[in-house]
Amino acid sequence: MDDMQDVPLEQAQETIEHHAHEATESWVMGVALTAAILAALAAVTALYAEHFATEAMLEQIQASDTWSEFQANSIKEKILETKAGLLAILKQEPDPDDAAKGVEYRQRKLELKQKAEEKEGESTRHLRAHVPLSRGLTLFQVGIAIGAISVLTKRRALWFVSIALGFIGTGFLIWGLST
């Protein structure tokens, strides 16, 4: 669903690993380890984000189907009411089955309304979980990229930025899974 889930970071990881093997600075190996951890967290986060987005979409489709059925029952109920009104004007007896059908349609509409609202609520809940997961995924990906930049520019401070982004991304992952 999200385009951010498809951002290729293999090149950044390969760059980090390549420089880690050749580097004389010990912290560069830490960057490689950090990138590997962030990549694993990004993969898990992407799976959960995609799951919740898919579930939200499916629940919304089911809610729409249920509302359509609700509308069909409303139309059937109105047709019976109109028929009863016309028969009254024509001073003819209504079909006794029509009254029972009208009650059935009204009762079914109440059930369908409740079901549709529940499905909409589930869809909203899944989307609420998806949003922080998408943000967490983005932070993991940016953390990996910043890690690669730290190795290429030999700026250790950027590695700490990468770690900080990883912690914030982990917070979003936990938030998304707890909603």
Stockholm file with secondary structure:
# STOCKHOLM 1.0

chainA/1-179         MDDMQDVPLEQAQETIEHHAHEATESWVMGVALTAAILAALAAVTALYAEHFATEAMLEQIQASDTWSEFQANSIKEKILETKAGLLAILKQEPDPDDAAKGVEYRQRKLELKQKAEEKEGESTRHLRAHVPLSRGLTLFQVGIAIGAISVLTKRRALWFVSIALGFIGTGFLIWGLST
#=GR chainA/1-179 SS CCGGGGCCCHHHHHHHHHHHHHCSSTHHHHHHHHHHHHHHHHHHHHHHHHHHHHHHHHHHHHHHHHHHHHHHHHHHHHHHHHHHHHHHHTTCCCCHHHHHHHHHHHHHHHHHHHHHHHHHHHHHHHHHHHHHHHHHHHHHHHHHHHHHHHHHHTCHHHHHHHHHHHHHHHHHHHHHHHC
#=GC SS_cons         CCGGGGCCCHHHHHHHHHHHHHCSSTHHHHHHHHHHHHHHHHHHHHHHHHHHHHHHHHHHHHHHHHHHHHHHHHHHHHHHHHHHHHHHHTTCCCCHHHHHHHHHHHHHHHHHHHHHHHHHHHHHHHHHHHHHHHHHHHHHHHHHHHHHHHHHHTCHHHHHHHHHHHHHHHHHHHHHHHC
//
